[in-house]
C-alpha cells in the first residue's frame, strides 16, 4: 500500500483560500465576543437567534422560523420546547390545522432581550471600532450579495452518481450512521 502525504496530491484550492472556512473563522472570531454576554444571561447562540427573529414579527410558523434562523427543524423544535419551559416564547396550534403551530416571543422574552441589548450593542460597537465602519458595511453588503446570488443557483444533486470502487471502499456503506443513498 502506498503512503500518501496529506495535501501533496489533493487537487483542491489551498485550505486558507476556502471560502466556507474563511466565513467560519470570521464567525467564530465575532461570536467569541458575544458568547460571554449570552452565557451571563444563560442563553445559547441559537436561543438568541430565535429571540432576535421573533422580536421582528408578531408570530411565525415553525418552518418559517427555522429558515429565518438557519436552524434545522428538529433542533429548533427542541430549542423552542426549552424556551417555552423557561417562559421566553409562546407557542400555539393553528386552529384549522393542528399539525402547524405559531410561535411568538413572550413578555419575559422581550424583557430578556432588553437586558441583553446593551451588551450586544456594546460588542457590536467594539467590533466595528476595531474593524472599521466601512469594512463592516462592506462585509454586510457582500454577505447579502452572496446570499442573493447563490439563492439563484440550484445546488447540484449528486444522487445516483456512481463512485469509483476504491472510493466506495474508503467511504463505506454509511456515513455517520446514515445509509448511503443509492439509486
C-alpha positions as CSV (number, residue, x, y, z in Angstrom):
1,X,0.0,0.0,0.0
2,X,1.4,3.4,-1.0
3,X,1.7,6.1,1.7
4,X,0.4,9.5,0.6
5,X,1.5,12.6,2.4
6,X,-1.5,14.7,3.3
7,X,-2.1,17.6,0.9
8,X,0.6,16.6,-1.7
9,X,-1.7,15.1,-4.3
10,X,-5.0,16.8,-3.4
11,X,-6.4,18.8,-6.3
12,X,-8.2,21.5,-4.2
13,X,-7.6,25.1,-3.6
14,X,-5.4,25.9,-0.6
15,X,-7.2,25.4,2.7
16,X,-6.5,29.0,3.6
17,X,-8.4,30.0,0.4
18,X,-11.5,28.1,1.3
19,X,-14.5,30.5,1.4
20,X,-16.5,28.3,3.8
21,X,-13.5,28.0,6.1
22,X,-12.9,31.8,6.0
23,X,-16.5,32.5,6.8
24,X,-16.5,30.0,9.7
25,X,-13.3,31.5,11.1
26,X,-14.7,35.0,10.8
27,X,-18.0,33.9,12.5
28,X,-16.0,32.3,15.3
29,X,-13.9,35.4,15.8
30,X,-17.1,37.5,16.1
31,X,-19.0,35.1,18.3
32,X,-16.1,34.7,20.7
33,X,-17.0,38.3,21.8
34,X,-20.8,37.6,22.1
35,X,-20.6,34.3,23.9
36,X,-19.7,35.7,27.4
37,X,-22.7,38.0,27.4
38,X,-25.0,35.2,26.2
39,X,-23.6,33.0,29.0
40,X,-24.2,35.7,31.5
41,X,-27.9,35.5,30.7
42,X,-27.9,31.7,30.4
43,X,-28.9,31.6,26.7
44,X,-27.3,29.9,23.8
45,X,-26.4,31.4,20.5
46,X,-29.3,29.5,18.9
47,X,-31.8,30.7,21.5
48,X,-30.6,34.3,20.9
49,X,-31.1,33.9,17.2
50,X,-34.6,32.7,17.9
51,X,-35.4,35.6,20.2
52,X,-33.9,38.1,17.6
53,X,-36.1,36.6,14.8
54,X,-39.2,36.5,17.0
55,X,-38.8,40.1,18.1
56,X,-39.2,41.2,14.5
57,X,-42.6,39.5,13.9
58,X,-45.9,39.2,15.8
59,X,-45.8,35.4,15.3
60,X,-44.4,32.9,12.9
61,X,-44.8,29.3,11.8
62,X,-42.0,27.0,12.9
63,X,-40.8,26.1,9.4
64,X,-40.5,29.8,8.6
65,X,-38.7,30.4,11.9
66,X,-36.3,27.6,11.0
67,X,-35.5,29.2,7.7
68,X,-35.1,32.7,9.3
69,X,-32.7,31.4,11.9
70,X,-30.9,28.8,9.8
71,X,-31.7,26.1,12.3
72,X,-32.8,22.6,11.3
73,X,-36.4,22.0,12.2
74,X,-35.7,19.1,14.7
75,X,-33.1,21.3,16.5
76,X,-35.5,24.2,16.5
77,X,-38.3,22.1,18.0
78,X,-36.1,21.1,20.9
79,X,-34.9,24.7,21.4
80,X,-38.5,26.1,21.3
81,X,-39.6,23.4,23.8
82,X,-36.8,24.6,26.2
83,X,-37.5,28.2,25.6
84,X,-41.3,27.7,26.2
85,X,-40.5,25.9,29.5
86,X,-38.4,29.0,30.5
87,X,-41.3,31.3,29.5
88,X,-39.4,33.0,26.7
89,X,-41.7,32.1,23.9
90,X,-45.3,31.3,23.4
91,X,-46.5,28.5,21.1
92,X,-50.0,27.8,19.9
93,X,-51.6,25.4,17.4
94,X,-53.2,26.8,14.3
95,X,-56.9,26.1,14.9
96,X,-57.7,24.8,11.4
97,X,-54.5,22.7,11.1
98,X,-53.3,21.1,14.4
99,X,-50.1,19.9,12.6
100,X,-49.0,23.6,12.4
101,X,-48.0,25.9,15.2
102,X,-47.3,29.5,15.6
103,X,-44.6,30.9,17.8
104,X,-44.2,34.4,19.3
105,X,-41.9,36.0,21.8
106,X,-43.3,36.3,25.4
107,X,-43.2,39.3,27.6
108,X,-40.3,37.7,29.5
109,X,-38.5,37.0,26.3
110,X,-38.8,40.7,25.4
111,X,-37.5,41.6,28.9
112,X,-34.6,39.3,28.4
113,X,-33.8,40.9,25.0
114,X,-33.9,44.4,26.6
115,X,-31.4,43.2,29.3
116,X,-29.0,41.7,26.7
117,X,-29.3,44.5,24.2
118,X,-26.9,46.9,25.8
119,X,-24.2,44.2,26.0
120,X,-24.9,43.2,22.4
121,X,-24.7,46.8,21.1
122,X,-21.5,47.4,23.0
123,X,-19.9,44.3,21.5
124,X,-21.0,45.4,18.0
125,X,-19.5,48.8,18.6
126,X,-16.3,47.3,19.8
127,X,-16.0,45.1,16.7
128,X,-16.9,48.0,14.4
129,X,-14.3,50.2,16.1
130,X,-11.7,47.6,15.6
131,X,-12.6,46.5,12.0
132,X,-13.9,49.9,10.8
133,X,-17.4,51.1,9.8
134,X,-16.7,51.0,6.1
135,X,-15.4,47.4,6.2
136,X,-18.3,46.3,8.4
137,X,-20.8,47.8,6.0
138,X,-19.0,46.2,3.0
139,X,-19.0,42.9,4.8
140,X,-22.7,43.1,5.3
141,X,-23.3,44.1,1.7
142,X,-21.1,41.3,0.4
143,X,-22.8,38.7,2.6
144,X,-26.2,39.8,1.3
145,X,-25.0,39.7,-2.3
146,X,-23.6,36.2,-1.9
147,X,-26.9,35.0,-0.3
148,X,-28.9,36.6,-3.2
149,X,-26.6,35.4,-5.9
150,X,-26.3,31.8,-4.7
151,X,-30.1,31.7,-4.0
152,X,-30.5,32.0,-7.7
153,X,-28.4,28.8,-8.3
154,X,-29.8,25.3,-7.8
155,X,-27.4,23.2,-5.7
156,X,-26.0,20.1,-7.6
157,X,-27.8,16.9,-6.8
158,X,-25.3,14.0,-6.8
159,X,-27.9,11.3,-6.0
160,X,-27.3,8.4,-8.4
161,X,-23.7,9.3,-9.0
162,X,-21.6,6.1,-9.3
163,X,-18.4,6.4,-7.3
164,X,-15.1,4.6,-8.0
165,X,-15.0,1.2,-6.2
166,X,-11.8,2.3,-4.3
167,X,-13.6,5.4,-3.0
168,X,-16.6,3.3,-2.1
169,X,-14.3,1.1,0.0
170,X,-13.0,4.2,1.8
171,X,-16.4,5.8,2.5
172,X,-18.1,2.6,3.3
173,X,-21.7,1.8,3.2
174,X,-22.8,4.5,5.6
175,X,-21.8,8.0,6.6
176,X,-22.1,8.9,10.3
177,X,-24.7,6.1,10.8
178,X,-26.8,7.1,7.8
179,X,-27.2,4.7,4.9
180,X,-25.7,5.8,1.6
181,X,-28.4,7.0,-0.9
182,X,-28.1,4.7,-3.8
183,X,-30.4,4.7,-6.8
